Amino acid sequence: MTRASATARGPGISPNGNIRQGDIVVHIYSVSLSGGSGHQHITRVRWKNPDTDETGENSTSAMVDWIKNESGKAYVCGGGHLARVLVVKANPEYIRTHADGEWSDNLLALPRF
């Protein structure tokens, strides 16, 4: 198991900066918040790639970039269901789960670090 550095790289970027090939999927399992308790206050996330067991920690801005610009796919698992993590168009943009056609609070229900 490896741990990605806490730089601006998203989960689909290798340590040398190259984009990895294929669909990269990660499951977010914990979040860090600052300055409030809403989705827009999530500052960092910890994730695991279920295919490779690679784990990492990234800023929310790195995850927004990875999802928007690198076709990254992130999910929150819970109760036997997956909720897709999408980017909310705001200033600044942030991440939130979307399940069954509705915005949901799955990220806020995760453990904090």
Residue frames relative to the residue before (quaternion, step in Angstrom):
aa qw qx qy qz dx dy dz
M 1.0000 0.0000 0.0000 0.0000 0.00 0.00 0.00
T 0.1446 -0.7882 0.5938 0.0720 3.55 -0.95 0.88
R 0.2756 -0.7354 0.5906 0.1855 3.53 -1.25 0.32
A 0.3748 -0.7204 0.5372 0.2282 3.57 -0.71 1.08
S 0.5328 -0.6189 0.4589 0.3499 3.55 -1.09 0.58
A 0.5135 -0.6498 0.4746 0.2981 3.52 -1.23 0.48
T 0.3270 0.7317 -0.5242 0.2878 3.57 0.86 0.97
A 0.7241 -0.4253 0.3144 0.4426 3.55 -1.27 -0.26
R 0.4760 0.6749 -0.4530 0.3357 3.61 1.19 -0.14
G 0.3424 -0.7051 0.5806 0.2204 3.53 -1.13 0.72
P 0.7323 -0.4470 0.2882 0.4252 3.58 -1.28 0.12
G 0.6854 0.4882 -0.2943 0.4531 3.62 1.13 -0.43
I 0.6206 0.5286 -0.3364 0.4715 3.57 1.28 0.12
S 0.3681 -0.7326 0.5285 0.2200 3.56 -0.78 1.01
P 0.6950 -0.4899 0.3150 0.4216 3.62 -1.19 0.37
N 0.6939 0.4499 -0.2935 0.4795 3.62 1.09 -0.53
G 0.6213 -0.5964 0.3207 0.3943 3.59 1.29 0.21
N 0.5367 0.6288 -0.4128 0.3822 3.61 1.22 -0.03
I 0.4554 -0.6511 0.5292 0.2978 3.55 -1.12 0.69
R 0.3832 -0.7156 0.5382 0.2268 3.55 -0.88 0.98
Q 0.4731 -0.6870 0.4832 0.2661 3.54 -1.09 0.73
G 0.7475 0.3956 -0.2949 0.4447 3.56 -1.24 0.49
D 0.6304 -0.5213 0.4103 0.4031 3.53 -1.33 0.16
I 0.1611 -0.7585 0.6267 0.0765 3.53 -0.84 1.05
V 0.0360 -0.7821 0.6219 -0.0181 3.55 -0.82 1.07
V 0.0216 -0.7875 0.6158 0.0129 3.56 -0.97 0.85
H 0.2914 -0.7051 0.6182 0.1890 3.50 -1.31 0.53
I 0.2831 -0.7466 0.5798 0.1622 3.57 -0.73 1.06
Y 0.0972 -0.8424 0.5298 0.0126 3.58 -0.74 1.07
S 0.7994 0.0316 -0.0813 0.5944 3.63 1.21 -0.03
V 0.1974 -0.7864 0.5808 0.0731 3.54 -1.22 0.60
S 0.2289 -0.7211 0.6328 0.1650 3.52 -1.34 0.39
L 0.1340 -0.7946 0.5903 0.0478 3.58 -0.92 0.94
S 0.0560 -0.7821 0.6198 0.0337 3.54 -1.24 0.52
G 0.8508 0.2134 -0.1481 0.4569 3.56 -0.97 0.88
G 0.8080 -0.0517 0.0257 0.5864 3.59 1.21 0.20
S 0.4873 -0.6897 0.4661 0.2637 3.54 -1.30 -0.07
G 0.5507 0.6235 -0.3922 0.3926 3.61 1.25 0.17
H 0.7338 -0.4249 0.3046 0.4339 3.54 -1.32 0.18
Q 0.6589 0.5212 -0.3117 0.4440 3.58 0.99 -0.81
H 0.6508 0.5038 -0.3140 0.4734 3.61 1.28 -0.16
I 0.4545 0.6440 -0.4778 0.3879 3.61 1.25 0.10
T 0.1516 -0.8264 0.5405 0.0450 3.57 -0.62 1.14
R 0.7954 0.0559 -0.0068 0.6035 3.60 1.11 -0.64
V 0.1339 -0.7671 0.6209 0.0898 3.54 -1.26 0.49
R 0.2355 -0.7093 0.6386 0.1836 3.53 -1.28 0.50
W 0.0672 -0.8190 0.5682 -0.0429 3.52 -0.94 0.99
K 0.1678 -0.7460 0.6333 0.1197 3.52 -1.40 0.30
N 0.3308 -0.6959 0.6006 0.2136 3.54 -1.05 0.84
P 0.3531 -0.7791 0.4733 0.2104 3.64 -0.43 1.14
D 0.6387 0.5384 -0.3301 0.4396 3.59 1.18 -0.40
T 0.8056 0.2760 -0.1157 0.5113 3.58 1.02 -0.81
D 0.3774 -0.7292 0.4613 0.3362 3.59 1.32 -0.35
E 0.3768 0.7007 -0.5105 0.3263 3.61 1.21 0.29
T 0.1205 -0.7762 0.6146 0.0723 3.56 -1.05 0.79
G 0.0488 0.8107 -0.5826 0.0298 3.54 -1.20 0.40
E 0.2672 -0.7205 0.6162 0.1726 3.48 -1.40 0.08
N 0.0302 0.8087 -0.5841 0.0621 3.55 -0.84 0.99
S 0.5530 -0.5675 0.4891 0.3646 3.51 -1.30 0.39
T 0.6204 -0.5299 0.4167 0.4009 3.54 -1.24 0.39
S 0.6442 0.5253 -0.3389 0.4406 3.61 0.93 -0.79
A 0.6325 0.5102 -0.3358 0.4764 3.61 1.05 -0.67
M 0.6527 0.4984 -0.3182 0.4736 3.59 1.00 -0.75
V 0.6085 0.5364 -0.3522 0.4669 3.61 1.01 -0.77
D 0.6707 0.4975 -0.2935 0.4654 3.57 0.85 -0.96
W 0.6625 0.5177 -0.2996 0.4509 3.58 0.91 -0.94
I 0.6779 0.4768 -0.2931 0.4767 3.60 0.92 -0.87
K 0.7266 0.4571 -0.2497 0.4482 3.59 0.84 -0.97
N 0.8325 0.2997 -0.1027 0.4545 3.55 0.73 -1.08
E 0.7666 0.3217 -0.1845 0.5242 3.57 1.20 -0.32
S 0.4778 -0.7079 0.4039 0.3279 3.57 1.29 0.39
G 0.2417 0.7830 -0.5317 0.2139 3.57 1.07 0.74
K 0.1788 -0.7678 0.6082 0.0931 3.54 -1.15 0.68
A 0.0003 0.7934 -0.6066 0.0513 3.54 -0.67 1.17
Y 0.0894 -0.7887 0.6082 0.0067 3.53 -1.12 0.80
V 0.2425 -0.6829 0.6543 0.2163 3.50 -1.39 0.25
C 0.2310 -0.7734 0.5798 0.1108 3.56 -0.87 1.02
G 0.2849 0.7545 -0.5647 0.1752 3.55 -1.04 0.73
G 0.8509 0.1069 -0.0903 0.5064 3.53 -0.98 0.83
G 0.6712 -0.5100 0.2951 0.4498 3.56 1.11 0.62
H 0.6701 0.4637 -0.2907 0.5014 3.58 1.29 0.15
L 0.2862 -0.7173 0.6044 0.1956 3.53 -1.29 0.45
A 0.1150 -0.7564 0.6395 0.0752 3.55 -1.03 0.83
R 0.4015 -0.7330 0.5044 0.2169 3.57 -0.73 1.08
V 0.3061 -0.7234 0.5892 0.1894 3.56 -1.03 0.81
L 0.0338 -0.8025 0.5948 -0.0335 3.56 -0.74 1.12
V 0.5083 -0.6301 0.4959 0.3140 3.54 -1.32 0.24
V 0.2738 -0.7321 0.6041 0.1551 3.55 -0.94 0.97
K 0.3524 -0.7375 0.5397 0.2017 3.55 -0.76 1.07
A 0.2767 0.7088 -0.5868 0.2770 3.52 -0.31 1.37
N 0.3629 -0.7044 0.5447 0.2745 3.58 -1.22 -0.14
P 0.4525 -0.3837 -0.7574 0.2727 1.55 -0.53 2.44
E 0.6064 -0.5435 0.4322 0.3875 3.55 -1.30 0.38
Y 0.0491 -0.7864 0.6154 0.0233 3.55 -1.19 0.59
I 0.4871 -0.6660 0.4843 0.2911 3.57 -1.29 0.12
R 0.0454 0.7660 -0.6390 0.0545 3.52 -1.23 0.68
T 0.4742 -0.6657 0.4871 0.3076 3.57 -1.14 0.53
H 0.1429 -0.7508 0.6425 0.0556 3.49 -1.29 0.64
A 0.1246 0.7944 -0.5806 0.1278 3.58 -0.63 1.12
D 0.8497 0.0790 -0.0866 0.5141 3.55 -1.05 0.80
G 0.7114 -0.4913 0.2497 0.4361 3.56 1.01 0.89
E 0.6971 0.4225 -0.2565 0.5194 3.58 1.28 0.14
W 0.4984 -0.5867 0.5304 0.3549 3.57 -1.21 0.52
S 0.0734 -0.8166 0.5725 0.0033 3.57 -0.94 0.87
D 0.5087 -0.6870 0.4593 0.2415 3.55 -1.34 0.35
N 0.2188 0.8259 -0.5001 0.1410 3.59 1.15 0.47
L 0.6381 0.5236 -0.3418 0.4493 3.62 0.96 -0.75
L 0.6809 0.4939 -0.2969 0.4520 3.60 0.94 -0.81
A 0.6389 0.5254 -0.3246 0.4587 3.59 1.22 -0.39
L 0.5415 0.6407 -0.3967 0.3727 3.60 1.26 -0.21
P 0.6162 -0.5243 0.4233 0.4076 3.58 -1.25 0.38
R 0.4005 -0.7014 0.5454 0.2240 3.55 -1.24 0.61
F 0.1026 -0.7620 0.6309 0.1039 3.56 -1.25 0.41
